[in-house]
């Protein structure tokens, strides 16, 4: 009996240590890098609090860089994965590529390689789509949006909700540059992410 109890305690401690080491990676740009606001006010910091409050044991690693393009993120991803083994990765990229009018084929290739590498390393992927202003023209906008739906179908990843939904059209929630959300908008950004992320987390063994 004593041995059984000891074994159970050792197993429980080992299990807790394993769970505590699980990583949720955020690979993204300024929308996730707390641009123009305090880091603790950003939606990624709020996500860590949300996970703890809802009993999901994950350490959130924010690998977001303001101004990042899909190419730049792809270029640094292997280094990130050399010291991190995320169970889930939120990929919120492409906005800067689109705003610069970069070739659709180039954006698609970079995102494709990012997803493929993450899946190869054993991470589930939540792909967050970006949307472009109407002044970029219907053809380019449609082709840009199609990238995300095509990659969802190709790899079976989860295609999330536009992170700025309900925010981008409200000036009072935007900083003076008209591009980046304020601190007050961050809980709404988290809500947009959490809708799909929570479903993914429930499918992962505790």
C-alpha positions as CSV (number, residue, x, y, z in Angstrom):
1,X,0.0,0.0,0.0
2,X,2.8,2.4,1.0
3,X,4.7,1.7,-2.2
4,X,1.5,2.3,-4.3
5,X,1.0,5.6,-2.6
6,X,4.6,6.6,-3.2
7,X,4.4,5.6,-6.8
8,X,1.3,7.6,-7.2
9,X,2.9,10.7,-5.7
10,X,6.0,10.4,-7.9
11,X,3.7,10.0,-10.9
12,X,1.7,13.0,-9.9
13,X,4.7,15.2,-9.4
14,X,6.2,14.0,-12.7
15,X,2.9,14.7,-14.5
16,X,2.7,18.2,-13.0
17,X,6.3,19.0,-14.0
18,X,5.5,17.8,-17.5
19,X,2.3,19.9,-17.7
20,X,4.1,22.9,-16.4
21,X,6.6,22.7,-19.2
22,X,4.0,22.8,-22.0
23,X,4.5,25.8,-24.2
24,X,2.0,27.8,-26.2
25,X,3.9,29.9,-28.8
26,X,2.7,33.1,-30.3
27,X,4.5,33.8,-33.6
28,X,3.2,37.1,-34.8
29,X,3.7,40.8,-35.6
30,X,2.9,44.1,-33.8
31,X,-0.7,43.2,-33.2
32,X,0.6,40.6,-30.7
33,X,3.8,42.4,-29.6
34,X,2.0,45.1,-27.5
35,X,3.0,47.9,-29.9
36,X,2.5,51.3,-28.4
37,X,1.2,49.9,-25.1
38,X,2.6,48.3,-22.0
39,X,3.5,44.6,-22.5
40,X,1.3,43.6,-19.5
41,X,-1.7,45.2,-21.2
42,X,-1.3,43.2,-24.5
43,X,-3.6,40.4,-25.4
44,X,-0.8,37.8,-25.1
45,X,-0.2,38.7,-21.5
46,X,-3.9,38.6,-20.9
47,X,-3.9,35.2,-22.5
48,X,-1.5,33.8,-19.9
49,X,-3.9,35.1,-17.2
50,X,-6.8,33.5,-19.0
51,X,-5.1,30.2,-19.2
52,X,-4.4,30.1,-15.5
53,X,-7.9,31.2,-14.6
54,X,-9.4,28.4,-16.8
55,X,-7.2,25.7,-15.5
56,X,-5.1,25.3,-18.7
57,X,-1.5,24.7,-17.7
58,X,0.6,26.4,-20.4
59,X,3.5,28.8,-20.5
60,X,3.0,31.4,-23.1
61,X,6.0,32.3,-25.1
62,X,5.6,35.5,-27.2
63,X,7.8,35.4,-30.2
64,X,6.1,38.4,-31.8
65,X,8.1,41.2,-33.4
66,X,6.6,44.5,-34.6
67,X,6.9,44.9,-38.4
68,X,7.6,41.2,-38.9
69,X,6.8,39.8,-42.3
70,X,6.2,36.1,-43.1
71,X,9.7,35.9,-44.5
72,X,11.3,37.3,-41.4
73,X,9.3,35.0,-39.1
74,X,10.1,32.0,-41.2
75,X,13.8,32.9,-41.1
76,X,13.9,32.9,-37.3
77,X,11.5,30.1,-36.6
78,X,14.0,27.3,-36.6
79,X,16.1,29.1,-34.0
80,X,13.0,29.5,-31.9
81,X,12.1,25.8,-32.2
82,X,15.7,24.9,-31.2
83,X,14.9,25.9,-27.6
84,X,11.2,25.7,-27.5
85,X,8.8,22.8,-28.2
86,X,5.3,24.3,-28.4
87,X,2.2,22.2,-28.1
88,X,0.2,24.9,-29.7
89,X,1.3,27.8,-31.9
90,X,-0.7,30.8,-32.8
91,X,0.4,32.2,-36.1
92,X,-0.7,35.8,-36.7
93,X,1.2,36.9,-39.7
94,X,0.8,38.3,-43.2
95,X,-0.6,41.7,-42.4
96,X,2.7,43.5,-43.0
97,X,3.3,41.6,-46.2
98,X,-0.2,42.6,-47.5
99,X,0.2,46.2,-46.6
100,X,3.5,46.3,-48.5
101,X,1.8,44.7,-51.5
102,X,4.3,41.8,-51.6
103,X,3.7,39.0,-54.1
104,X,1.0,36.6,-53.1
105,X,3.1,33.6,-54.1
106,X,5.8,34.8,-51.7
107,X,3.4,35.3,-48.8
108,X,1.9,31.9,-49.4
109,X,5.3,30.1,-49.6
110,X,6.4,31.6,-46.3
111,X,3.3,30.8,-44.4
112,X,3.2,27.3,-45.9
113,X,6.8,26.7,-44.7
114,X,6.0,28.0,-41.3
115,X,3.0,25.8,-40.8
116,X,4.8,22.7,-42.2
117,X,7.8,23.2,-39.9
118,X,5.5,23.7,-36.8
119,X,3.5,20.5,-37.6
120,X,6.7,18.6,-38.2
121,X,7.9,19.6,-34.7
122,X,4.6,18.4,-33.2
123,X,2.8,21.6,-32.6
124,X,-0.8,22.2,-33.4
125,X,-1.4,25.4,-35.3
126,X,-4.0,28.1,-34.9
127,X,-3.7,30.2,-38.1
128,X,-5.1,33.7,-37.6
129,X,-6.1,35.3,-41.0
130,X,-5.4,38.9,-41.8
131,X,-7.6,41.3,-43.8
132,X,-6.6,44.2,-46.0
133,X,-8.1,47.7,-46.6
134,X,-10.3,48.0,-49.6
135,X,-7.9,50.3,-51.4
136,X,-5.6,47.4,-52.2
137,X,-8.0,46.3,-54.9
138,X,-10.4,43.3,-55.0
139,X,-8.1,41.0,-57.0
140,X,-5.2,41.3,-54.6
141,X,-7.4,41.2,-51.5
142,X,-9.2,38.1,-52.7
143,X,-6.0,36.3,-53.5
144,X,-4.5,37.4,-50.1
145,X,-7.5,36.0,-48.2
146,X,-7.4,32.8,-50.2
147,X,-3.9,32.0,-48.8
148,X,-5.3,31.3,-45.4
149,X,-8.3,29.2,-46.5
150,X,-6.0,27.2,-48.8
151,X,-3.5,26.5,-46.1
152,X,-6.3,25.5,-43.7
153,X,-7.4,22.9,-46.2
154,X,-4.0,21.7,-47.1
155,X,-2.8,21.1,-43.6
156,X,-6.0,20.7,-41.6
157,X,-5.0,23.4,-39.2
158,X,-7.5,25.5,-37.3
159,X,-8.3,28.8,-39.1
160,X,-9.2,31.4,-36.5
161,X,-11.1,34.6,-36.5
162,X,-9.7,37.9,-37.7
163,X,-8.0,39.2,-34.6
164,X,-9.1,42.8,-35.2
165,X,-12.8,41.9,-35.7
166,X,-15.0,44.4,-33.9
167,X,-11.9,46.6,-33.3
168,X,-10.5,47.9,-36.6
169,X,-13.8,49.8,-37.4
170,X,-14.0,51.5,-34.0
171,X,-11.7,54.6,-34.0
172,X,-11.9,54.9,-30.2
173,X,-10.2,51.5,-29.9
174,X,-7.3,52.5,-32.3
175,X,-4.1,54.3,-31.6
176,X,-3.4,57.6,-33.4
177,X,-1.7,55.7,-36.3
178,X,-5.0,54.1,-37.1
179,X,-3.4,50.7,-37.4
180,X,-2.7,49.5,-33.9
181,X,-5.3,48.8,-31.2
182,X,-5.2,50.5,-27.8
183,X,-4.8,48.9,-24.4
184,X,-8.6,49.1,-24.0
185,X,-9.0,46.9,-27.2
186,X,-6.8,44.1,-26.0
187,X,-9.5,42.1,-24.2
188,X,-11.5,42.1,-27.5
189,X,-8.5,40.8,-29.4
190,X,-8.1,38.0,-26.9
191,X,-11.8,37.2,-27.2
192,X,-11.3,36.8,-31.0
193,X,-8.4,34.4,-30.4
194,X,-10.0,32.5,-27.5
195,X,-13.0,31.4,-29.5
196,X,-11.0,28.9,-31.5
197,X,-8.1,28.4,-29.1
198,X,-10.3,27.1,-26.3
199,X,-11.7,24.4,-28.6
200,X,-8.1,23.3,-29.5
201,X,-7.0,23.2,-25.9
202,X,-9.9,21.0,-24.8
203,X,-8.7,18.4,-27.3
204,X,-5.3,18.3,-25.8
205,X,-4.8,15.8,-22.9
206,X,-4.3,17.7,-19.6
